[in-house]
Amino acid sequence: MKKLLIVVDFQNDFVDGALGFPGAELLEDRIAAKIDAYREAGDEIAFTLDMHGKNYLNTLEGKSLPIEHCIEGTPGAELYGSIAERVGACDPVFEKAAFGSKELFGRLVAMQKVADEVGTNPFESIELVGLVTNICVIAEAVLAKTACPEVPVIVDASCTDSYDRELRDKAFDVMEGLQIQVINR
């Protein structure tokens, strides 16, 4: 049975752009190594991209966080550094305007439904890495756990971070309370 790695929003604007923060760039090599290991094992990899339109500041999120970021067609919306080079032709890439991806959730639900019909699970495990721990990573982890409740969902703390370490640590606590494994904490 294959594993699934979800690389969450490792985009320029979250690393060294509009919402970047010191230390985010240090995750690149760790995430790249994880992608390479999954690829070598024949496992599956998916990517999410935070993606907003030019009207971002008029959205509910834009009114709460009035910093334009990940605007479609801008360099800030692109995957950061060597991570961009690691997207394979068969890797699904889910663009999303919200913290969690409806499309990724729908795909996981559909895969779980097919697996249920034969009495198995769609994956051995689902692991998440990327940015930002207390926003999009936690949102995607909760959606993965909801879609595939019998599949271990794992967040590698060494491959995710936040502009606010206290919120990051609280997010880890919440995820553990939801039976999401946080490793390398």
Summary of the structure (lengths in Angstrom):
residues: 185
radius of gyration: 15.7
end to end distance: 26.3
largest distance: 47.4
contacts: 615
relative contact order: 0.19
helix: 44%
strand: 21%
